[in-house]
Amino acid sequence: MADATHDIVDTAVAAGSFSTLVAAVKAADLVATLKGAGPFTVFAPTDEAFAALPAGTVESLIKPENKAKLTSILTLHVLAGKVMSTDVAGKKSSPKSVSGEELHVDGTDGVHVNGAKVVKADIACTNGVIHVIDKVLLPAS
C-alpha cells in the first residue's frame, strides 16, 4: 500500500479502513482537491474514530445542508506540504491546517495531533502522505 503509486484518495480507498472518511470527502466535494498536485499531509481518522463520535453525528454531517461544517472538519485534518513523522519527532509545533486553524502537534512521546494519536505514520502517496489517527479532529469554534 505504501508504494506511492496512488494519490491520497485512492490510497485511502484501497486501505479499506477509511470508508467513512472517503464518504465524507465525497460529500464535501473535496475529492478533486485531494487528488490534486499537493503535496498534502492528511491526518486520516479511521472508521472506528468516526464511530466514536456521538450517535448520528456522521449521518448529520454528510447531509447537503451541513456541507460547510463538514468541510471545516475535514480541512482541519489537512496540511499543505508533506510532513513526515521524522520531521516532528522529538518536537512540538503548531502548523496551520488548510482551513487556517492552528494544530498542536506533539512528537515528544509518539506523535499526537490535537490529542489524537498517530497510530500509523508515513503512508506515502503520489501527492503527499497520510498519517492514521485514532480520533476525529473537531474545529475549536
N, C-alpha and C positions, 0 to 999 in steps of 0.2 A: 504494500500500500504506500510506503514512503519512497517510492521510486521517482517521484516528481514528474510523472507523465500526465497528471490530471490537474486541473485548476481546483481552487478551493471548494467550489460547489460539487463538482464531480467526485472529488476525494471524500467529502462528507457523505455523499450518497452511497459511494462504494463501501464505506466503513460499516454502514448498517446500524450504527448506534446513535444516529443523529436525525432520525426521521421527523421528529418534532421541530428541530431547528431548520431543517430543509423546508418543511411545510410553512414555517413562519417566514423564512426568507422569501419564499414564493408569494405568500400573502402580502408581504410588504413591498413587492416588486424590486427586490434587491439582487435578484439572480444575475442580471446583466452587469451590475456593479461588481459583484464578487467573482464574476468570470472575466472582469476587465484586466488590464495590464498590471495594476498594482504597483509594487508589491504591497500586500496586506498581511497583517498579523491578526489572526482570528482566535479569540478565546471561545471555544465551542462547548456549550453545555450539552451534556449527554441527555438522552431521553429521560433517564432517571432524575436528572436535575430539574427538567421541566415538570416531571410528575410530582416532584416535591413541592411545587407551588400550590397555593390553596386551590381546592377543587373549583373547576370552572374557569380558572384564570386563562389558560391557553385557549380554550374554546372561545372565550370572550375576546381575547386579543386578536384572533385571526379573522374576526368579523370586519367587513369593509369599513364600517364606521369607526373602528378603532385603529385604522392603519397608521395614523400619525404616532400614536402611543407605542404600537408595535415597532415601528421604525426606530423610535428613540431608544427602545430597549435593545434592539438588535445592533444598532450602530455603536452602542456603548461597548459592545464586545469586539470592536474592530479598531485596530491602529493602522495608520498609514505607515508604510515601511515594513521591513522584515526584521523582526526581533526574535532572536533565538534564545533559548534558555541560558546559554553561556554568556549572553550579553547582560543578563540580570543577576547571574549567580553571585551571591555574597553582597548584593547591593539593594538599596531601596530607591525607587524612582516614582515619579508622578507624571507619566506621559498623558497626553490628551488623546481621547478616543476620537474617531472621525465625527462623532456627534458634538465634540467640543468639551465634553465633560472630563475632568481630571480623574485618572485611575490611580489607585495606590498599589504599586507592585512591590512586593517584598520577596526578595530572593535570598534572604539570610537563613531560612530554615525550610528547604524545599522552595517552591515558588507559589505565592498567593497573590491573587488579584482581587482587590476589594473584599477580602475574606474568603474568596473561593479558592480552593486548592487546585493547582495544576496537577492532574493525575496522569497525564501522558503529554510529553512535550515534543516539539520539533518534528511534527509530521509535515514533511516537505511537500510543497505543491508548486506547480509551474509559475504561479503568480503570488507566492507568499508562503506562509507557514500557519499551521493550526496547532494550538495548544488546547488539550481537552481539560475542561474544568468541571467541578462537581456541584456547582450552584449556578443559577441564572443570576446575572448581574442586573440590578434594577437602578434606574436613574435616581439621583438624590431628590429631585423635585417631583 
